[in-house]
Amino acid sequence: MKARYDVLQAELEVFQAVEQLQRARSDVETSTATFYTTLNYDPRPPLELIPPPKILVAADVRLADLEDAALRHRPEIVQITRSLQASRLLVKSAESQSAPSLTLGMGYNTATGSLFAVTDQVSITVNFAWPILDGGLRKAKVMEAKSQLAQLEDQRIDLVQQVRLQVEQAWVAFKLSEFTLATALKRAETASEFLDMTRARYINGLATSLEVQQSIQQLNEARQDVVVADANRNETFADLERASGLEIPDRQLTLEHVKYGGAVTVPAPGAQDAK
């Protein structure tokens, strides 16, 4: 009876495994189609997935360093900084409107003449203008320019706070993903050892086949958790790279690169090929 039960249980597990395999293949096909759609490749070229480089974050990299890098390289910060510079120049331009002006000009004219009738002429002009009344135009333009400048300054303060928050959230999520991955790896290691122990007990008649099946299931679930945790770590690292505005070569984040590294650049369409 025990042998018959084991056979029936094994057959059921085989059917369940085949079903899970078909679902996994369907998920792979769906993910591949979504990936091709994201790349905008048509017709679809052959695709070979290769593991990304190993993530390395130096121990001396701090959150404050990443925030400073984001404030230097994030395109939103760069854009609003340039807008502030232009707005300050507009304020100066508005303040100088209707102001007194002094213009000095000098000219030298040469024409064909004779020895006794020289036609060359030298002219010097001086113009001085001082508008007395402009109907309040200058004052209105100065107020408008200062209002726009104050609005941009408030926007920059709010944007800086948002960028700092995004960097901190990405950093915390990445650090948490490292602990999650380490925990998942330890669980998989423990589940593997527990399966070996259960098999040894089953061979010696000290454990049932149900215990062996449960041990196998726990090991499979633990290995799946490792895959999910590793994928989550890769995603959080990508979020950290995007939040900091840095282009991290080969996913090797060092303090030197954080302080002196370049900003993320968007490649031109078709500049990169997928393997």
Buried (B, 14 or more C-beta within 10 A) or exposed (E): EEEEEBEEEEEEEEEEEEEEEEEEEEEEEEEEEEBBEEBEEEEEEEEEEEEEEEBEBEEEBEBEBBBBBBBBBBEBBBEBBEBBEEBBEBBEEBBEBBEEEEEEEEEEEEEEEEEEEEEEEEEEEEEEEEEEEEEEEBBEBBEEBBEBBEEBBEBBEEBBEEBBEBBBBBBEBBBEBBEBBEEBBEBBEEBBEBBEEBBEBBEEEEBBBEBBBBBBEBBBEBBEBBEEBBEBBBEBBBBBBBBBBBEBEEBEBBBEBBEEBEBBEEEEEEEEEEE
